[in-house]
Amino acid sequence: MNPVYLDNNATTMVAPEVLEAMLPFFGELYGNPSSMHTFGGEVGHRLKKARADAAETLGCAPEEIIFTSCGSESDNTAIRSALAAQPDKRHLITTRVEHPAVLSLAKHLEEKDYEVTYLGVDEKGRLDLGELSRAIRKDTALVSVMYANNETGTIFPIPEIAALCKERGVLVHTDAVQAVGKVGIDLAELPVDMLALSGHKLHAQKGVGLLYVRRGTPYRPFLIGGHQERGRRAGTENTAGIIGLAKAMTLAHDNMVEENTRVKALRDRLEQGILASVPDTIVNGDPDNRLPNTSSIAFKYVEGEAILLMLDQYGICASSGSACTSGSLEPSHVLRAMGVPFTFAHGSIRFSLSRYTTDKDVDLVLEVMPKVIDTLRRMSPFNEKTPPKQACTC
């Protein structure tokens, strides 16, 4: 059975064109791109072309791109590099709603006697630029703010953040894993110093990512070894992965209009249909400024995990907006930071669409969602007559 796949912020299918571009590098073109001989040199030539193609989609120079294994490596490399290159600065600024690739590293750095400021968000997941400005200090090494939130889709004002940081002489990094291919990004105009992305979020394969480092930005490599990536990231290049990533970035760039029209319209129809047919339901995030494919919907008095299990019986794939684990009553850190009420936070579901999502997919979700929620609410020990005793500790 082909699933109704609405979990594209978690991972995407590999586009057929991407698979086709990769296949030769699993077979006849298996040479090491760093080798001196012609056989390896042909692979190196293809790698150089892929770097140029990726750079063109981002509006930067090929030399400003470092290929990595994933978004997490790119984020870690950017943050660690900024700190290592400025040893006299031991202050980092980020937000409370970042991906664990940034938040977990920030917590780790605090254990190493770095100081971290975590910016808050409002009830729609929006940042206060004034709070950021007040947080910047003389010893601030880096400001790291995601381009768009992976749970709610809320887009942050990265151009304004970058401009503010440039005025104060502070490096700025953005995790753009969810934004690339959905939001127009031109690094010739956007004054960020470093930007991270991941292939499997835009219809490339897992295990390949990219870090943009603006020319002139102080940089210290995370992986030490060979001369690959101009000495900035050691390790034999993942040739097939890089070729696939470049192809996926080109496709995403070419399909961005569709992403912001047809896919957005499907997202809106799904969201409006659920709100109209299921009572006590709200949308998490900024409805006016978010990714065109993302909808985080909260259902009162039900558990997100239970919703997912029932949707799975219909072949529908989505994600819970809750980071709950067995025996835990804590909702996700993003929803807690936004102050989403406890009764809604635990029942939050993220639907994330792609250019492969169809009207038929949305129709099925709209058909089954009212039945799923009604069944779970009738089973729930909590309802309007018996509200939960625990309040949200956001």
C-alpha positions as CSV (number, residue, x, y, z in Angstrom):
1,M,0.0,0.0,0.0
2,N,1.3,3.4,-0.9
3,P,1.1,5.6,2.2
4,V,-0.5,9.0,2.3
5,Y,2.8,10.6,3.3
6,L,2.4,13.9,5.1
7,D,5.7,13.8,7.1
8,N,8.0,15.6,4.8
9,N,9.6,17.8,7.4
10,A,11.0,14.6,8.9
11,T,12.3,13.3,5.6
12,T,11.3,13.3,1.9
13,M,11.2,10.7,-0.8
14,V,14.2,10.7,-3.2
15,A,13.0,12.4,-6.4
16,P,13.2,10.1,-9.4
17,E,15.5,12.6,-11.2
18,V,17.8,12.6,-8.2
19,L,18.1,8.8,-8.1
20,E,18.8,8.8,-11.8
21,A,21.6,11.3,-11.4
22,M,23.1,9.3,-8.6
23,L,23.1,5.8,-10.1
24,P,26.2,6.0,-12.3
25,F,28.3,6.8,-9.2
26,F,27.3,3.5,-7.6
27,G,28.6,1.7,-10.7
28,E,30.8,2.7,-13.5
29,L,31.9,6.1,-12.0
30,Y,33.3,4.7,-8.8
31,G,36.7,6.5,-8.8
32,N,38.0,8.6,-6.0
33,P,37.4,12.3,-7.1
34,S,40.8,13.2,-5.4
35,S,42.8,10.8,-7.4
36,M,45.4,12.0,-10.0
37,H,44.4,9.6,-12.8
38,T,41.8,10.3,-15.5
39,F,39.3,7.8,-14.1
40,G,39.1,9.6,-10.8
41,G,39.5,12.9,-12.5
42,E,36.2,12.4,-14.4
43,V,34.4,11.9,-11.0
44,G,36.2,15.0,-9.7
45,H,34.9,17.0,-12.7
46,R,31.3,15.8,-12.0
47,L,31.8,16.8,-8.4
48,K,33.0,20.3,-9.4
49,K,29.9,20.7,-11.6
50,A,27.6,19.7,-8.7
51,R,29.2,22.2,-6.4
52,A,28.7,24.9,-9.0
53,D,25.0,23.9,-9.5
54,A,24.4,23.9,-5.7
55,A,26.1,27.4,-5.4
56,E,23.9,28.8,-8.2
57,T,20.7,27.8,-6.4
58,L,21.9,29.7,-3.3
59,G,23.4,32.7,-5.0
60,C,26.9,32.1,-3.7
61,A,30.3,31.1,-5.0
62,P,31.2,27.4,-5.3
63,E,34.2,28.0,-3.0
64,E,31.9,29.0,-0.2
65,I,30.2,25.6,-0.1
66,I,31.4,22.7,2.1
67,F,29.7,19.4,1.6
68,T,28.9,17.5,4.9
69,S,27.0,14.4,6.0
70,C,23.9,16.1,7.3
71,G,22.3,19.3,8.7
72,S,23.4,18.3,12.2
73,E,27.1,18.2,11.2
74,S,26.7,21.5,9.4
75,D,25.2,23.2,12.4
76,N,27.8,21.7,14.8
77,T,30.6,22.7,12.4
78,A,29.4,26.3,12.1
79,I,28.9,26.8,15.9
80,R,32.1,25.1,16.9
81,S,34.1,27.0,14.2
82,A,32.8,30.4,15.3
83,L,33.8,29.7,18.9
84,A,37.2,28.1,18.1
85,A,38.1,31.1,15.8
86,Q,37.2,33.6,18.5
87,P,38.6,32.1,21.7
88,D,38.2,35.3,23.7
89,K,34.5,35.3,23.0
90,R,32.5,32.7,25.1
91,H,28.9,33.8,24.6
92,L,26.4,32.3,22.2
93,I,22.9,33.4,21.4
94,T,20.2,31.1,20.1
95,T,16.5,30.5,20.6
96,R,14.4,28.2,22.7
97,V,12.8,26.6,19.7
98,E,15.9,25.4,17.7
99,H,16.4,21.9,16.4
100,P,18.2,19.6,18.8
101,A,21.3,19.8,16.5
102,V,21.7,23.3,17.9
103,L,20.0,23.1,21.3
104,S,21.8,20.0,22.5
105,L,25.2,21.5,21.4
106,A,24.3,24.7,23.3
107,K,23.6,22.7,26.4
108,H,26.9,20.8,25.9
109,L,28.8,24.1,25.5
110,E,27.3,25.4,28.8
111,E,29.0,22.4,30.5
112,K,32.3,23.6,29.0
113,D,31.9,27.1,30.6
114,Y,30.4,28.9,27.6
115,E,27.4,31.1,28.3
116,V,24.3,30.7,26.2
117,T,21.4,33.1,25.9
118,Y,18.1,31.5,24.8
119,L,15.7,33.9,23.1
120,G,12.0,33.4,23.8
121,V,9.1,33.4,21.3
122,D,5.6,34.6,21.6
123,E,2.4,32.6,21.3
124,K,2.8,32.4,17.5
125,G,6.4,31.4,17.8
126,R,7.8,34.7,16.7
127,L,11.0,36.3,17.9
128,D,11.5,39.8,19.4
129,L,14.3,41.5,17.6
130,G,14.6,43.9,20.6
131,E,15.4,41.0,22.9
132,L,18.1,39.9,20.5
133,S,19.6,43.3,20.3
134,R,19.7,43.6,24.1
135,A,21.3,40.1,24.4
136,I,24.3,40.9,22.2
137,R,27.5,41.6,24.2
138,K,31.1,42.3,23.5
139,D,32.0,38.7,24.1
140,T,29.2,37.3,21.8
141,A,30.8,35.0,19.3
142,L,27.8,33.9,17.3
143,V,24.0,34.3,16.9
144,S,22.4,31.1,15.7
145,V,18.8,31.2,14.7
146,M,16.9,28.8,12.5
147,Y,15.4,30.1,9.2
148,A,12.1,28.3,9.8
149,N,10.8,26.1,12.6
150,N,10.5,22.4,11.9
151,E,7.4,21.9,14.0
152,T,5.2,24.9,13.3
153,G,6.8,26.2,10.1
154,T,7.1,29.7,11.5
155,I,9.6,31.7,9.5
156,F,12.1,33.9,11.4
157,P,13.3,37.4,10.2
158,I,16.7,36.2,9.2
159,P,17.5,39.2,6.9
160,E,16.8,41.6,9.8
161,I,18.6,39.4,12.3
162,A,21.7,39.2,10.0
163,A,21.7,42.9,9.4
164,L,21.5,43.6,13.2
165,C,24.4,41.2,13.8
166,K,26.5,42.8,11.1
167,E,26.0,46.2,12.7
168,R,27.3,44.8,16.0
169,G,30.2,42.9,14.5
170,V,28.8,39.4,15.5
171,L,28.9,36.3,13.3
172,V,25.5,34.9,12.4
173,H,24.5,31.3,11.5
174,T,21.1,30.0,10.4
175,D,19.8,26.4,10.2
176,A,18.0,26.6,6.9
177,V,17.2,22.9,6.7
178,Q,13.5,23.3,6.5
179,A,13.6,26.6,4.4
180,V,15.7,25.7,1.4
181,G,13.5,25.0,-1.6
182,K,10.4,26.5,0.1
183,V,11.6,30.1,0.8
184,G,13.6,32.2,-1.6
185,I,17.2,32.4,-0.3
186,D,19.8,34.5,-2.2
187,L,23.1,34.6,-0.3
188,A,24.4,37.4,-2.4
189,E,21.8,39.6,-0.6
190,L,21.3,37.7,2.7
191,P,24.2,38.8,5.0
192,V,24.5,35.6,7.0
193,D,28.0,34.2,7.6
194,M,27.0,30.5,7.7
195,L,24.0,28.5,6.5
196,A,23.2,24.8,7.0
197,L,21.0,22.5,4.9
198,S,20.3,18.8,4.6
199,G,19.6,16.7,1.5
200,H,16.9,14.5,2.9
201,K,14.6,17.4,3.6
202,L,14.4,18.4,-0.1
203,H,14.1,15.1,-2.0
204,A,17.7,14.0,-1.9
205,Q,19.0,11.1,0.0
206,K,19.9,10.8,3.7
207,G,23.5,11.2,4.7
208,V,24.5,14.4,2.8
209,G,24.3,18.0,3.7
210,L,25.9,21.4,3.0
211,L,27.4,24.2,5.0
212,Y,27.8,27.6,3.4
213,V,30.6,29.7,4.8
214,R,30.8,33.3,3.5
215,R,34.2,34.2,2.0
216,G,36.3,35.9,4.7
217,T,34.5,34.4,7.6
218,P,36.9,33.0,10.2
219,Y,36.7,29.2,10.0
220,R,38.1,26.2,11.9
221,P,37.4,22.7,10.5
222,F,35.5,20.2,12.6
223,L,36.9,17.1,10.9
224,I,40.7,17.0,10.6
225,G,42.4,14.7,8.1
226,G,42.8,14.9,4.4
227,H,42.7,17.8,2.0
228,Q,39.1,17.4,0.9
229,E,36.8,20.4,0.7
230,R,39.9,22.7,0.5
231,G,41.0,21.4,3.8
232,R,37.8,22.5,5.5
233,R,36.2,19.1,6.0
234,A,38.3,15.9,5.8
235,G,36.9,12.6,4.5
236,T,36.5,11.1,1.0
237,E,33.7,12.8,-0.7
238,N,30.3,11.2,-0.7
239,T,30.2,11.6,-4.5
240,A,26.8,10.0,-5.2
241,G,25.3,11.9,-2.3
242,I,26.7,15.2,-3.4
243,I,25.6,14.7,-7.0
244,G,22.1,13.9,-5.7
245,L,22.0,16.9,-3.4
246,A,22.9,19.3,-6.2
247,K,20.3,17.8,-8.4
248,A,17.7,18.0,-5.6
249,M,18.6,21.7,-4.9
250,T,18.2,22.6,-8.6
251,L,14.8,20.8,-8.7
252,A,13.7,22.5,-5.5
253,H,14.7,25.9,-6.9
254,D,12.8,25.2,-10.1
255,N,9.7,24.0,-8.2
256,M,9.5,26.8,-5.7
257,V,6.6,28.5,-7.4
258,E,4.6,25.3,-7.2
259,E,5.6,24.9,-3.5
260,N,4.2,28.3,-2.8
261,T,1.0,27.9,-4.8
262,R,-0.3,24.4,-5.3
263,V,1.3,22.9,-2.3
264,K,0.3,25.8,-0.1
265,A,-3.3,25.6,-1.4
266,L,-3.4,21.9,-0.5
267,R,-2.0,22.7,3.0
268,D,-4.6,25.4,3.5
269,R,-7.5,23.1,2.3
270,L,-6.3,20.4,4.7
271,E,-6.1,22.8,7.6
272,Q,-9.3,24.6,7.0
273,G,-11.2,21.4,6.4
274,I,-10.0,20.0,9.8
275,L,-10.8,23.2,11.7
276,A,-14.3,23.2,10.2
277,S,-15.0,19.5,10.9
278,V,-13.3,19.0,14.3
279,P,-14.3,21.2,17.2
280,D,-11.8,22.4,19.9
281,T,-9.0,22.6,17.4
282,I,-6.3,25.3,16.9
283,V,-3.3,26.0,14.6
284,N,0.1,26.3,16.2
285,G,2.5,28.9,14.8
286,D,2.2,32.1,12.8
287,P,-0.6,31.7,10.2
288,D,0.7,34.7,8.2
289,N,4.4,33.9,8.0
290,R,5.2,30.2,7.8
291,L,6.4,27.5,5.4
292,P,3.9,26.8,2.6
293,N,3.9,23.1,3.3
294,T,3.6,22.9,7.1
295,S,0.6,22.8,9.4
296,S,0.8,22.1,13.1
297,I,-2.7,21.5,14.4
298,A,-3.6,20.9,18.1
299,F,-6.6,18.8,19.2
300,K,-7.9,19.4,22.7
301,Y,-8.0,16.6,25.2
302,V,-6.3,13.9,23.1
303,E,-2.8,12.5,22.8
304,G,-0.8,13.1,19.7
305,E,0.7,9.6,19.7
306,A,-2.8,8.1,19.8
307,I,-3.8,10.2,16.8
308,L,-0.8,9.0,14.9
309,L,-1.5,5.4,15.7
310,M,-5.0,5.6,14.4
311,L,-4.0,7.6,11.3
312,D,-1.4,4.9,10.6
313,Q,-4.2,2.3,10.4
314,Y,-5.5,4.3,7.4
315,G,-2.0,4.5,5.8
316,I,-1.6,8.2,6.8
317,C,1.9,9.3,7.9
318,A,2.2,12.4,10.0
319,S,4.2,13.5,13.1
320,S,3.3,14.4,16.6
321,G,4.0,17.9,17.7
322,S,4.8,16.4,21.1
323,A,8.1,15.1,22.2
324,C,6.4,12.8,24.7
325,T,8.0,9.5,25.5
326,S,6.4,6.6,27.4
327,G,5.6,7.7,30.9
328,S,6.3,11.4,30.2
329,L,3.8,14.2,30.3
330,E,6.0,16.9,28.7
331,P,5.0,18.4,25.4
332,S,7.6,19.5,22.9
333,H,10.0,22.3,23.8
334,V,8.7,24.4,20.9
335,L,5.1,24.3,22.1
336,R,6.2,24.9,25.7
337,A,8.2,28.0,24.6
338,M,5.1,29.3,22.7
339,G,2.9,28.8,25.8
340,V,0.5,26.5,24.1
341,P,-2.1,25.3,26.7
342,F,-1.4,21.9,28.2
343,T,-4.8,20.6,27.0
344,F,-3.8,21.4,23.4
345,A,-0.1,20.8,23.4
346,H,-0.3,17.1,23.9
347,G,-2.7,16.7,21.0
348,S,-0.6,18.5,18.4
349,I,0.0,16.9,15.0
350,R,2.3,18.2,12.3
351,F,1.2,17.6,8.7
352,S,4.0,18.5,6.2
353,L,3.3,18.3,2.5
354,S,5.5,18.1,-0.6
355,R,5.2,18.6,-4.3
356,Y,4.3,14.9,-4.5
357,T,1.2,15.4,-2.3
358,T,-2.1,15.1,-4.1
359,D,-5.7,16.2,-3.7
360,K,-6.6,12.6,-3.0
361,D,-4.2,12.5,-0.1
362,V,-5.8,15.5,1.5
363,D,-9.3,14.1,0.8
364,L,-8.5,10.9,2.8
365,V,-7.2,12.9,5.8
366,L,-10.3,15.1,5.8
367,E,-12.5,12.0,5.6
368,V,-10.9,10.1,8.5
369,M,-9.8,12.9,10.9
370,P,-13.2,13.7,12.4
371,K,-13.7,10.0,13.2
372,V,-10.3,9.6,14.7
373,I,-10.6,12.5,17.0
374,D,-14.2,11.7,18.0
375,T,-13.2,8.1,18.9
376,L,-10.2,9.3,21.0
377,R,-12.2,11.9,22.8
378,R,-14.8,9.4,23.8
379,M,-12.1,7.2,25.2
380,S,-10.2,10.0,26.9
381,P,-10.4,10.4,30.7
382,F,-10.3,14.2,30.1
383,N,-13.0,16.2,28.5
384,E,-14.8,19.5,29.1
385,K,-16.5,18.0,32.2
386,T,-13.3,16.6,33.7
387,P,-10.4,18.8,32.8
388,P,-6.9,17.6,33.6
389,K,-5.4,18.5,37.0
390,Q,-2.0,19.3,35.6
391,A,-1.5,22.7,34.1
392,C,1.0,23.5,31.4
393,T,4.4,24.6,32.9
394,C,5.4,26.5,29.9
